[in-house]
Amino acid sequence: MTRTKGMALAFYLLAMAAGAAIGVTVDRWMLRERLEREWADPRAMREKLATDLGMDATQRARLDSILDTRNRRFDELMTPMRPRLDSVTVAARQQIRDLLTPEQQTIYDRLRREREAQRPPQERK
């Protein structure tokens, strides 16, 4: 293979890899945004699911009951674990702050406050 052909092949492969990486990144970004929009509100999620499935009123009531029971049971399981999970989060946040310069800490704190403000009230700590 000549040097020119080798360079062309290398450029082609590099362009394909870059295109694939960009495509995956954009897809993940758009998918995350769509999922957050569709699933962030539990009531909206239930309504969308029931509508998409063409459920009648009886089925919708039963779906609500099933999901309410699931959520209650999940909360019962998570309640004793929540303090331990929270302590892991707090420790990681402190380690990240310790890694940063004072200027970066200011930005990090602002970003955390903004992210916290976007979370539903029941999920805020």
C-alpha positions as a Markdown table, in Angstrom:
| # | Residue | x | y | z |
|---|---|---|---|---|
| 1 | Met | 0.0 | 0.0 | 0.0 |
| 2 | Thr | 1.3 | 3.4 | -0.9 |
| 3 | Arg | 1.8 | 6.1 | 1.7 |
| 4 | Thr | -1.0 | 8.2 | 0.1 |
| 5 | Lys | -3.5 | 5.3 | 0.3 |
| 6 | Gly | -2.5 | 4.6 | 3.8 |
| 7 | Met | -3.1 | 8.2 | 4.9 |
| 8 | Ala | -6.4 | 8.2 | 3.0 |
| 9 | Leu | -7.4 | 5.0 | 4.8 |
| 10 | Ala | -6.4 | 6.4 | 8.2 |
| 11 | Phe | -8.2 | 9.6 | 7.6 |
| 12 | Tyr | -11.3 | 7.7 | 6.5 |
| 13 | Leu | -11.2 | 5.5 | 9.6 |
| 14 | Leu | -10.7 | 8.5 | 11.8 |
| 15 | Ala | -13.6 | 10.3 | 10.3 |
| 16 | Met | -15.8 | 7.2 | 10.7 |
| 17 | Ala | -14.8 | 6.9 | 14.4 |
| 18 | Ala | -15.4 | 10.6 | 15.0 |
| 19 | Gly | -18.8 | 10.4 | 13.3 |
| 20 | Ala | -19.8 | 7.4 | 15.4 |
| 21 | Ala | -18.7 | 9.0 | 18.6 |
| 22 | Ile | -20.6 | 12.2 | 17.8 |
| 23 | Gly | -23.7 | 10.2 | 16.8 |
| 24 | Val | -23.7 | 8.2 | 20.0 |
| 25 | Thr | -23.2 | 11.4 | 22.1 |
| 26 | Val | -26.0 | 13.3 | 20.4 |
| 27 | Asp | -28.3 | 10.2 | 20.6 |
| 28 | Arg | -27.7 | 9.8 | 24.3 |
| 29 | Trp | -28.1 | 13.5 | 25.0 |
| 30 | Met | -31.4 | 13.6 | 23.1 |
| 31 | Leu | -32.6 | 10.3 | 24.6 |
| 32 | Arg | -31.9 | 11.6 | 28.1 |
| 33 | Glu | -33.6 | 14.8 | 27.5 |
| 34 | Arg | -36.7 | 13.1 | 26.1 |
| 35 | Leu | -36.9 | 10.6 | 28.9 |
| 36 | Glu | -36.5 | 13.3 | 31.6 |
| 37 | Arg | -39.4 | 15.2 | 29.9 |
| 38 | Glu | -41.6 | 12.2 | 29.6 |
| 39 | Trp | -40.9 | 10.5 | 32.9 |
| 40 | Ala | -40.1 | 13.3 | 35.3 |
| 41 | Asp | -43.8 | 13.7 | 36.4 |
| 42 | Pro | -45.2 | 10.5 | 37.8 |
| 43 | Arg | -48.8 | 11.5 | 37.1 |
| 44 | Ala | -47.9 | 12.4 | 33.5 |
| 45 | Met | -46.0 | 9.1 | 33.1 |
| 46 | Arg | -49.1 | 7.1 | 34.3 |
| 47 | Glu | -51.4 | 9.1 | 32.0 |
| 48 | Lys | -49.0 | 8.6 | 29.0 |
| 49 | Leu | -48.7 | 4.8 | 29.7 |
| 50 | Ala | -52.5 | 4.4 | 30.1 |
| 51 | Thr | -53.2 | 6.5 | 26.9 |
| 52 | Asp | -50.5 | 4.7 | 24.8 |
| 53 | Leu | -52.0 | 1.3 | 25.9 |
| 54 | Gly | -55.6 | 2.4 | 25.3 |
| 55 | Met | -56.7 | 1.6 | 28.8 |
| 56 | Asp | -60.2 | 2.1 | 29.9 |
| 57 | Ala | -61.2 | 3.8 | 33.2 |
| 58 | Thr | -61.2 | 0.5 | 35.2 |
| 59 | Gln | -57.7 | -0.4 | 33.9 |
| 60 | Arg | -56.4 | 3.0 | 34.7 |
| 61 | Ala | -57.7 | 2.8 | 38.3 |
| 62 | Arg | -56.1 | -0.6 | 38.7 |
| 63 | Leu | -52.8 | 0.7 | 37.2 |
| 64 | Asp | -52.8 | 3.6 | 39.7 |
| 65 | Ser | -53.4 | 1.1 | 42.5 |
| 66 | Ile | -50.6 | -1.2 | 41.3 |
| 67 | Leu | -48.1 | 1.7 | 41.0 |
| 68 | Asp | -49.1 | 3.2 | 44.3 |
| 69 | Thr | -48.5 | -0.1 | 46.0 |
| 70 | Arg | -45.2 | -0.5 | 44.2 |
| 71 | Asn | -44.1 | 3.0 | 45.3 |
| 72 | Arg | -45.2 | 2.4 | 48.9 |
| 73 | Arg | -43.3 | -0.9 | 49.1 |
| 74 | Phe | -40.2 | 0.7 | 47.4 |
| 75 | Asp | -40.3 | 3.5 | 50.0 |
| 76 | Glu | -40.6 | 0.9 | 52.8 |
| 77 | Leu | -37.5 | -0.8 | 51.5 |
| 78 | Met | -35.5 | 2.4 | 50.9 |
| 79 | Thr | -36.3 | 4.1 | 54.2 |
| 80 | Pro | -33.7 | 2.2 | 56.3 |
| 81 | Met | -31.2 | 2.5 | 53.5 |
| 82 | Arg | -31.6 | 6.2 | 52.7 |
| 83 | Pro | -29.2 | 7.4 | 55.5 |
| 84 | Arg | -26.5 | 5.1 | 54.3 |
| 85 | Leu | -27.0 | 6.1 | 50.6 |
| 86 | Asp | -27.1 | 9.8 | 51.6 |
| 87 | Ser | -23.8 | 9.4 | 53.5 |
| 88 | Val | -22.1 | 8.0 | 50.4 |
| 89 | Thr | -23.3 | 10.9 | 48.4 |
| 90 | Val | -22.2 | 13.5 | 51.0 |
| 91 | Ala | -18.8 | 11.9 | 51.2 |
| 92 | Ala | -18.3 | 11.9 | 47.5 |
| 93 | Arg | -19.4 | 15.5 | 47.2 |
| 94 | Gln | -16.9 | 16.5 | 49.9 |
| 95 | Gln | -14.1 | 14.5 | 48.1 |
| 96 | Ile | -15.0 | 16.4 | 44.9 |
| 97 | Arg | -14.9 | 19.8 | 46.7 |
| 98 | Asp | -11.5 | 18.9 | 48.3 |
| 99 | Leu | -10.2 | 18.2 | 44.8 |
| 100 | Leu | -11.2 | 21.7 | 43.5 |
| 101 | Thr | -9.7 | 25.1 | 43.8 |
| 102 | Pro | -11.7 | 27.7 | 45.7 |
| 103 | Glu | -12.9 | 29.2 | 42.4 |
| 104 | Gln | -14.0 | 25.7 | 41.2 |
| 105 | Gln | -15.7 | 25.1 | 44.5 |
| 106 | Thr | -17.8 | 28.2 | 44.0 |
| 107 | Ile | -18.9 | 27.0 | 40.6 |
| 108 | Tyr | -19.4 | 23.5 | 41.8 |
| 109 | Asp | -21.6 | 24.7 | 44.6 |
| 110 | Arg | -23.6 | 26.9 | 42.2 |
| 111 | Leu | -24.1 | 24.0 | 39.8 |
| 112 | Arg | -25.3 | 21.8 | 42.7 |
| 113 | Arg | -27.8 | 24.4 | 43.9 |
| 114 | Glu | -29.1 | 24.8 | 40.3 |
| 115 | Arg | -29.5 | 21.1 | 39.9 |
| 116 | Glu | -31.2 | 20.7 | 43.2 |
| 117 | Ala | -33.7 | 23.5 | 42.3 |
| 118 | Gln | -34.7 | 21.6 | 39.2 |
| 119 | Arg | -35.5 | 18.4 | 41.1 |
| 120 | Pro | -39.1 | 17.7 | 42.2 |
| 121 | Pro | -39.7 | 18.9 | 45.8 |
| 122 | Gln | -40.3 | 15.3 | 47.1 |
| 123 | Glu | -36.8 | 14.3 | 45.9 |
| 124 | Arg | -34.9 | 17.3 | 47.4 |
| 125 | Lys | -32.7 | 16.8 | 50.4 |
